[in-house]
Amino acid sequence: MMKRIVTLLLLLPSAAFANTDFGNPQLGKVKVPSCVFCHGSDGTASNPTYQNLKGQNAQYQFQSMKDYQDGHRQGPLAEMMQAQLSRLNDQDLKDIAAYFASQD
């Protein structure tokens, strides 16, 4: 029985597991409604003073959001970002980061 399970797991595409390690882009797309006002629906900001998120490394984006949440990032928009991210948990942040990282 165990051998069958292992065989089945080996037959599944590796991409099926890739999103579970660091966020799910499909779930992230659902969780970005307030992000798109500044960063654009695909992560391309319309205002040059806002960061483009499209295609950026997911782990970097996650850590940046955590730093805003924890008050470790400073600057004119830090308080606004902290407020926007305050209701999101780590999995939400990973999903959002995976979504923007997957945009190309």
C-alpha positions, 0 to 999 in steps of 0.5 A, spaced: 500 500 500 505 504 501 509 503 495 502 505 491 502 511 495 509 513 493 508 511 486 502 516 485 506 521 488 512 521 484 507 521 478 504 527 480 507 534 477 512 537 481 508 544 480 503 541 484 507 541 490 511 548 488 505 553 490 504 549 497 511 550 499 511 558 498 504 561 497 499 559 492 498 564 487 491 563 485 489 564 492 493 570 492 490 573 487 483 573 491 487 576 497 490 582 493 484 587 492 487 593 496 494 592 493 492 593 486 490 600 488 497 602 488 501 596 485 496 595 479 492 588 478 499 585 475 504 588 480 505 594 475 504 600 479 501 606 475 505 611 480 512 611 479 513 612 487 510 606 488 514 599 488 513 594 482 511 587 485 510 584 478 515 578 477 519 580 484 522 574 488 516 571 492 520 570 499 523 578 498 516 580 497 514 576 503 519 579 508 518 586 506 510 585 508 512 582 514 517 588 515 512 593 514 507 589 519 512 589 524 514 596 524 521 595 521 520 599 515 520 606 515 518 612 510 512 616 508 508 610 506 510 605 512 504 606 516 499 606 511 502 599 509 502 597 516 495 598 516 493 595 510 497 588 512 495 588 519 489 583 518 493 578 514 497 572 517 503 569 514 499 565 509 496 570 506 502 574 505 505 568 502 500 567 497 500 574 495 507 574 494 506 568 490 501 571 486 505 577 484 512 573 483 508 569 478 506 575 474 511 576 468 
